Amino acid sequence: MGGQLVEVLNARGHEVSGVDIVGDQVETLDITDFAATRDFITARKPDIVIHPAAWTDVDGCARDPERAVLVNGFGTQHIALGAAAAGAAVLYISSNEVFDGTASQPYREYDMTHPINPYGYSKWVGERALADINPRHYIVRTAWVFAHGGKNFIQAILGAAAAGKRLRIVANEVANPTYNDDLVDALALLIETERYGIYHLTNEGYCSRYAFARYFLDKAGYADVPAEPIAGQEWQRLSTPPVYASLANHAGRHIGITLRPWQEAVDAFLEKEGLLSIGKSSES
Ligand SMILES: NC(=O)c1ccc[n+]([C@@H]2O[C@H](COP(=O)([O-])OP(=O)(O)OC[C@H]3O[C@@H](n4cnc5c(N)ncnc54)[C@H](OP(=O)(O)O)[C@@H]3O)[C@@H](O)[C@H]2O)c1
């Protein structure tokens, strides 16, 4: 997400300094280092710091919750403090996993958060730290992001289907599939509004992981490949995802920022990857 943000914001005429922990194409910064983070930001005097960096390995976070809070929580605090010192706003990318998943309808932006796993807790600590330190903030929660060039659910399932593996997919976990291309465009619009606050930016609509997989399997030419719907409890993993954690975009809609329906976004993703084998959703 960070890499694509740099490209899209540059193309929109912004002057962008990219940074990451590896630093192979951009400068290196570890956000767990407070002094380095503060100095990096204050030296550049940005108008805004956009912060998608995180330890996103949810099972890793469950194994090492302290580290999760260090990177996702205190790393965000360091950025918030550095930005406040530089007079900059902050946009922080957060997650639907700050909610507990017991709702029966999509979560709105100001619904009560209650994370139930260490990754969600660490992202929530980041939200709290930013909100406490810097009033000029956007907290953007998103969910189930799929992107070109990254490791993601679509590529993993299509790869397994192509290899003839048995497919078992969780049917009782619900959220919003979100195309990184669409999200990044929405973020670029949002930072130009200066309408600070909490946002839920995902593609429109929601579904189970099973329905998501069935949709792209069918579209990519695997309609006759069986997939078995299973309960989340049957899929052994360290982290416990919230069961029903779909997000509703009220705040973005209020200022004219919405993303297309997830099915159209999946079609666009598959088409760009050269994997779309049957027509777009509007034709089916
Ligand atoms: N992907 C999703 O489905 C999803 C859903 C909801 C919310 N989000 C949020 O969206 C944001 C972007 O996600 P993504 O999918 O682009 O994740 P990603 O590919 O894992 O990107 C996160 C980046 O942060 C870097 N990073 C990790 N620790 C760091 C540190 N201490 N200092 C500086 N950089 C560090 C990572 O570097 P390494 O790769 O070298 O560790 C990686 O380049 C994250 O905040 C995530 O919590 C993602």
The ligand as a Gaussian input file, in Angstrom:
#p B3LYP/6-31G(d) Opt

LIG

0 1
 N       -3.631000      -6.094000       3.992000
 C       -4.828000      -6.047000       4.581000
 O       -5.714000      -6.878000       4.327000
 C       -5.118000      -4.964000       5.595000
 C       -6.401000      -4.916000       6.166000
 C       -6.680000      -3.911000       7.106000
 C       -5.713000      -2.994000       7.442000
 N       -4.470000      -3.080000       6.885000
 C       -3.464000      -2.095000       7.274000
 O       -3.028000      -1.470000       6.087000
 C       -1.662000      -1.076000       6.227000
 C       -0.855000      -1.512000       5.007000
 O       -0.991000      -2.913000       4.890000
 P       -0.230000      -3.731000       3.763000
 O       -1.158000      -4.802000       3.340000
 O        0.390000      -2.826000       2.759000
 O        0.885000      -4.410000       4.678000
 P        2.400000      -4.800000       4.340000
 O        2.529000      -5.177000       2.923000
 O        2.799000      -5.765000       5.409000
 O        3.146000      -3.407000       4.552000
 C        3.523000      -2.930000       5.828000
 C        4.896000      -2.336000       5.662000
 O        5.335000      -1.844000       6.948000
 C        6.706000      -2.198000       7.066000
 N        7.142000      -2.218000       8.469000
 C        7.006000      -3.217000       9.372000
 N        7.595000      -2.868000      10.535000
 C        8.104000      -1.628000      10.361000
 C        8.858000      -0.746000      11.166000
 N        9.184000      -1.074000      12.439000
 N        9.260000       0.437000      10.659000
 C        8.956000       0.779000       9.375000
 N        8.246000      -0.015000       8.550000
 C        7.827000      -1.204000       9.034000
 C        6.776000      -3.578000       6.448000
 O        8.105000      -3.934000       6.174000
 P        8.484000      -5.528000       6.107000
 O        7.643000      -6.099000       5.023000
 O        9.937000      -5.508000       5.804000
 O        8.129000      -6.073000       7.460000
 C        5.940000      -3.374000       5.191000
 O        6.725000      -2.818000       4.154000
 C       -1.193000      -1.654000       7.551000
 O       -1.207000      -0.632000       8.519000
 C       -2.230000      -2.693000       7.899000
 O       -2.363000      -2.852000       9.300000
 C       -4.160000      -4.027000       5.963000

